């Protein structure tokens, strides 16, 4: 079962990489100015940081619940 789960994880990672490449191709196909591309990149980074903080809080809450 663990081997299947590992293969499934690798497959999902590969699919995500392919999808990100397609996303980047899509962004590059648009007529965005360098400043618009920078804004988009900064906005994505900002949202990713917020999501990471949110997920860290969820993990801490789960850990605290399990430790009780």
C-alpha positions in Angstrom: 0.0 0.0 0.0 2.8 2.4 0.8 4.5 1.9 -2.5 1.2 2.6 -4.3 0.7 5.8 -2.2 4.3 6.9 -3.0 3.7 6.3 -6.8 0.4 8.2 -6.6 2.2 11.1 -4.9 4.9 11.2 -7.5 2.3 11.1 -10.3 0.5 14.0 -8.7 3.7 16.0 -8.4 4.6 15.4 -12.0 1.1 16.5 -13.1 1.4 19.6 -11.0 4.8 20.4 -12.6 3.3 20.0 -16.1 0.3 22.1 -15.1 2.6 24.9 -13.8 4.6 24.8 -17.0 1.4 25.2 -18.9 0.4 28.1 -16.6 3.7 29.8 -17.2 3.3 29.4 -21.0 -0.2 30.9 -20.7 1.1 33.9 -18.7 3.9 34.4 -21.2 1.5 34.2 -24.1 -0.4 37.2 -22.7 0.5 40.7 -23.6 1.5 41.7 -20.1 4.0 44.4 -19.4 6.9 43.6 -17.2 5.3 45.6 -14.3 2.1 43.6 -14.7 4.1 40.4 -14.6 5.9 41.6 -11.5 2.6 42.5 -9.9 1.1 39.1 -10.6 4.2 37.4 -9.3 4.2 39.4 -6.1 0.5 38.8 -5.6 1.0 35.0 -6.0 3.8 35.1 -3.5 1.6 37.1 -1.1 -1.3 34.7 -1.3 1.0 31.7 -1.0 2.5 33.1 2.2 -1.0 33.7 3.6 -2.0 30.1 2.7 1.2 28.7 4.4 0.5 30.7 7.6 -3.1 29.4 7.6 -2.0 25.8 7.0 0.6 26.1 9.8 -2.1 27.3 12.2 -4.3 24.3 11.2 -1.4 21.9 11.8 -0.7 23.4 15.2 -4.4 23.2 16.1 -4.5 19.5 15.0 -1.3 18.8 17.0 -2.7 20.5 20.1 -5.9 18.5 19.8 -4.0 15.2 19.4 -1.8 16.0 22.4 -4.8 16.4 24.8 
